[in-house]
Every structure is written in C-alpha cells, then in structure tokens.
Amino acid sequence: MTVHSDFNTLYQTYYPKVLKLCLGYTGDYAQAQDLAQETFVKAWQNRSKFKGESLVSTWLYRIAVNTCLNHLRTART
C-alpha cells in the first residue's frame, strides 16, 4: 500500500495501532482518540511529502509520535 491510496484503507489498516501508540503517551482514551484522528488528518494533508523511503507505517507512526509529543509539550505550558 502507498500513502496515496484511499484514506479509508489507510485509516482502517493503521488506526488500531496508532490509537494504541497515542494511548501509551496520554493514558486517556478520549485524548488518544483525538490525537489519532489528528495524526491521520496530518498524514493525509501531507501525503504528497511521503517519498517512499520508508514503510507507510513507519511514516505514519512518526507523525503520531510527533503529534503526541507536541500535545504533551503544549499541555505542560
């Protein structure tokens, strides 16, 4: 699968793992759901920047980690 395939396939394939990753950062299910949604929005908006130098999953998980870390940084201030 490439990141340029349809959104539903991308979402259904990776949502459970992205949600679990976000839950590990937040410990709050509702917040993890929000961060997972934000991850997929960012990924879809930036899909043209994916160069194929890594797996789609690696790229997506990196977006999720960055989204979670950014959330934690802004929540502290």
DOTORVO-104073 format. One record per residue: y, z, x of N, C-alpha, C in turn. Coordinates in pm, whole numbers, plus 50000, padded with zeros to 5 digits. Layout:
N
YZXYZXYZX/...
% end
This chain:
77
498825000050085500005000050000501245000050089/502224992550047503504992950116504485000650030/505555004750092506575012150018507305003049920/507134990149936507804980549849507014977649722/505854984049706505104982249582505804989949470/505244989549353505964995649241506035010849252/507075016349194507365030549202506255038949143/505705034949030504665042948964503455044949053/503045034649123501905035849213502215045549326/503375044149384503805053049491503835067549442/504435069649327504585082949270503225089149237/502385081849167501085087349127500175089949246/500295082049349499455083749466499845096049547/501125098349564501585108549658502205121049596/502495120949466503175132349405502445145649426/501135146349401500475159449418500635165349558/500515157249661500645162349798502085165749832/503025157749784504435160749809504815173649737/504355175449615504635187749541504075199849615/502865198849665502235209849738503045213049864/503495202849933504315204850053505605212150017/506275207649912507535213849869507305228349823/506205230749757505865244249712505685253549831/505135248449938504985256350060506315260650118/507335252450102508655255850153509415265250061/509245263649930510065271349837509365283449778/508065282349752507355293049686507655293749537/508455284549488508855284249347508455270749289/507615270949186507055258549132508125249349076/509045254748999510095246448938510985240149045/511315247949147512155242749256511385232149334/510105234449355509265224649425509195211549347/509105212349216509105200249133510405192549151/511525199749150512835193249168512925186449304/512465193249407512525187649542511585175749557/510445176349492509515164949496510145152849427/510785155149313511465144249243512565138349332/513335147149395514405142449483513845134249598/512695138349650512035130949758511735116649716/511165115049597510805101649551512035093149521/513085099249471514315091749447514875086749580/514925095649680515425091649812514565080649873/513255082149862512335072249918512565058649852/512675058649721512835045949651514185039549682/515235047749690516565042449721516645036849863/515815042149952515855038050092514635030150135/513905024650040512675017450072512905005450165/514094999750162514374988450250514454992650397/514645005550422514735010550559513365013450620/512335013350538510985015750590510545003650671/510245005850798509944994850888508454992250905/507625000650847506184998650859505615003150992/506375010951067505905015851197505025028151182/504935033451062504075044851031503445042350895/502565051250857501995050350723503065053950620/502925048750500503855052150392503825067250369/502645073150374502515087550351503295095550456/503245091450580503965098450687505465097750662/505935085950627507355083950598507785092450479/506995092450375507295099950254507285115050280/506305120050354506235134250384507415138650470/507875129950559509035133250642510285134550555/510415125750458511535126750362511435139950286/510225143550245510025156050171510375168150256/509935168250380510255179550470511765180550490/512405169350516513865169450535514595174050409/514115169850294514705173950167514575189050148/513405194350177513165208750163514015216750262/514045212350387514825219550488516315219150455/516785207850407518185206850366518475216250250/517575217150157517735226250043517795240750091/516895244450182516885258150233518155261350310/518665251750386519915253750461521085256050366/521185247750264522315248850172522185261050081/520965265350055520765277249970521185289950040/521125290050173521505301850251523015304050254/523765293250241525225294550256525895297150125/
% end
